[in-house]
């Protein structure tokens, strides 16, 4: 069987997750990309690295040994993508794990009559302005929002401060900031539009409360609710996700609201990572919808935590295989407490050689502990106030909350992530 995999820049999710899963399924992979050389380099590096995640056995496969045909293509243009696929042998599945390429991929899958996401739901997930409009029009939720572009007249009326300013099509908390008053909104908007000319920004009412995620996988008929995470954010005004704590049973009312909102958006096929807030008054509101597996290495950890190959299961759905009815996979008792803890740069400079990737010993019985660097030694680090500031990720799981917390704290205390000023 033949898989057309759509990607731009290489990501660990594709290099260490999707490609090895495709190889295990015996798929012939055609990787359509506008960055073929970086993908070749990433695959070569991956052969020297362990598999991310931290809970898999040391003998589990961590690289792809399958056949991959690289096809240069402007993957951002749906017409160019469809033309490129039309010139190849007929595919059995067309898939992307990229936030940016879901609409193009959905249109290509529809053109060739293959399973895929509805392009309209993919567009609503990609564009937060369209998401807000759809949820308001269907009566699912109302979040006060103002659209801001280069011609917006300030001050913006009908907003209660503080508000969250964000790009309508942003990712990784980039240019997401809490704004305290109309004057700051005007200044922050001008700064962002200088970096993002022509883009649409949103100023949304600030939704205080606990940030959570809901992870789902659907085949268009059956949807598995896999669980989610409670997210610890950095102090305002930025929104860096510093830690995620596994939460297998989100509040029932909140979970029902999120599933209803996803249905209103037209979702239900493939993997979906949804972020939402439950405020002190128990109001639930979506923050964003990502039509992919959870990122920043949480996908590997979640796959290991559930004791299943999520990458393989996602590909099977795109190949037309239905999910089995009944409960989805769940963590065993010896992984009841699980943490994803990010090491975040606190100043700019040159990063010294970080610890090598892989499992770490834990003095606590039953705790599995691992570390994965996200930046390389000698790399110049900047502080952006976004998830791009990650230096690496610590993962831990075990039967006891206290033991897991102590293991993570001990690894942090025993490990140095030194950043020095250039020239020193």
FENDAZI-V827656 format. One record per helix or strand. SS is the DSSP state (~ for helix, > for strand). FROM is the first residue (numbers start at 1). TO is the last residue. If there is no record, write none. Layout:
SS|FROM|TO, SS|FROM|TO
This chain:
>|2|7, ~|12|24, >|28|33, ~|36|46, >|68|72, ~|78|86, >|93|96, ~|99|111, ~|119|126, ~|128|137, >|145|148, >|163|167, >|177|179, ~|182|195, >|201|205, >|210|219, >|223|233, >|241|247, ~|252|265, >|269|278, >|284|290, ~|298|306, ~|310|318, ~|333|335, >|337|344, >|349|351, >|358|360, >|368|373, >|380|381, ~|387|389, >|390|398, ~|401|414, >|419|420
